[in-house]
């Protein structure tokens, strides 16, 4: 009679041939592959989120550098205005001083003429009775009064020319633009959008209108309304195609498209920046972003 243990090798051989033990490692391997795929998807989502945050930070850095450059240009423009005003004031004072000197010389000449006129009149009239010289003395003083009006006219003219620019400057487009830009720099993005929009409606053909449209888009981007930011920058590109703000607007548009998840449109916009403005600073930044997206 066979022992029960003699049957074990036979059973093991049958199980091996039927693949019972082969299925268990295969099932464990499948679970490992599924877990690995889940981890890869999680890492991909995290990488995408980090790229979006990097794009937002890059755009914010670009805007900060641009604001710094605009502030420098604005300060430089104001200093030039002050220097021009000072030079204009000096030129206005110089003719006035020359005029006063000429008047002084005329008065001195008239005074010298009186002295010369009185000297010969008294010499020949020495033998004449005293009544004659007393009647002849007032005559030379008659030409003196006509010199008085010439002193007052230049003073009035210079006074009116100094007050005129102040009134016009108070209502100028630059004044309205500076007020809107001050709201933007203070972090009041909604107020800046309203002010810049009013500026564009009032001065649509002004040289600063493209800048105002750009800051509207950038303010929307800072408010994280990326769709409104993209629409504002597209309005600048379509409405002011010759403006030097178009490359920066396209960069901002690409950032907005990327933040909205439209990577294809964002890449195409960056490629358009490089193609249309190859020598610009915006093209260099667009190339760097394209490298990071690859």
Buried (B, 14 or more C-beta within 10 A) or exposed (E): EEEEEEEEEEEEEEEEEEEEEEEEEEEEEEEEEEEEEEEEEEEEEEEEEEBBEEBBEBBBEBBEEBBEEBEEEBEEEEEEEEEEEEEEEEEBEEEBEEBEEEBEEEEEEBEEEBEEEBEEBEEEEEEEEEEEBEEBEEEBEEEEEEEEEEEEEBEEEBEEEEEEEEEEEEEEBBEBBEBBBEBBEEEBBEBBBBBBBBBBEEBEEBEBBBBBBBBBBBBBBBEEBBEBBBBBBBBBBEEBEEBEBBBBBBBBBBBBBBBBEBBEBBBEBBBBBBEEBEEBBBBEBBBEBBEEBE
